[in-house]
Amino acid sequence: MTLTQTQELFWRALQGEKVETDDCFASTAELPAAERVGIYTDMVVTRLVEALRADFPETAAAFGDEAFHGLAREFVRSQPSHDSDLGRLGQDFAAFCPPEARGLAELEWARTEVFVELDEQPLTPEEFQARIDPRTFAQAQLRLVQSLRLVGATAVWRAGFEVKETVLPGVEVRALRLALQGAKAGDVCAAFQKPEEAFAALQSWVAEGWVAALDVLGG
């Protein structure tokens, strides 16, 4: 067996696949080849489970240590990550959780994502005000920063090196979801019952650093 074939076999074993080890891995009287490979396999799984625990500490606490370990182990075995970045391991974990724990896991993953998103310079209140043209505003697009997520009614974002979150009222949730989907500013504002409510919300978004740009569509 060539070195490349041996490496491929070892990689498959690390992924949890049952492979024949006796022909290419050395055994000793005290430790057969399968058990020696199993040590490395268990180490990889343990490291992956601990990485998930680091990203989902509240979810882990809610489950309890043993139950979370079992769920996380099942996840990394059944859905191995295809990303070389260990920090992306948990991107599908929330969907793997039972429904009663999914919301908390989604919130924790949002915190992880916004922390590592690319830095952007949001518009200052003065810059935002200067870009508003009453003739084109309704057709313009509010481009929000990438380090902003909406999980249920909770907005999660990063300000500098600090991850923040706040629970929004239902009408603002609808408006923010529209903005995140790329809706026109007029449609975002129409989600509110009164113009002054829309204005106050936009002021708040700008003040929090959520707005990266105000683009005139087609301009």
C-alpha positions, 0 to 999 in steps of 0.5 A: 500500500502506498503512502497516499493510500495509507493516508487516505485510509487513516483519514477515513478512519478518523471520520468514523468509517470502519476500515481494515487496519491490519495490512497497513498499520503496525500492531504490538502484542499489547495494542492491536492496530485497530485499537491504536488507530482508535486512539486517534479517532477518539481524540479527533472526536473529543476535540470536535465535541469540545469545539462545539461546546465552546461555541454552544456553552448555554446549549450544553448547559441546558442539555447537561454534560452527558446528553450534550456530549452524545448529541455533539458526537452524533453530529460530528459523526453524521455530518462531518464538516467540509470546512478547514476552519474549525470555527465553522464546525457548528454552522449546521448544529442548531438544525441538528438539535431537538426543536426545544433547543434549536432557538438557543443554539441558533442564537449562540451560533449567531454570536459566533458568526458576527464575532468573526465577520469582516469589519465594515465601516458603518455610516455615521448619523451625519453620513446617513442624513447626507445620503437621504434624498426625498426624491429617491429614498423610497427606491433606495436600499439599506445595505446592512453590515455583515456582522448583524443577525436576526434570530427570532426577535433578537438582533445580534451584532458586533460593535468593535470587539463586543458582541451585542444583542437586543430583543426587538418589537414585532413590527421592527423585527418585520422591518429589519428582516425586510432590510436584511433581505434587500428590500427597498427602503420604502418597503422597510418603512412601510412595515411600521404603522406610522412614519415617525416609528420608521424614522425612530427605528432607522435612527436607532439602526444607524446609531447602533452601526447596523447600516453600511450604505444607502444605495440608490437602486439602478443608480 
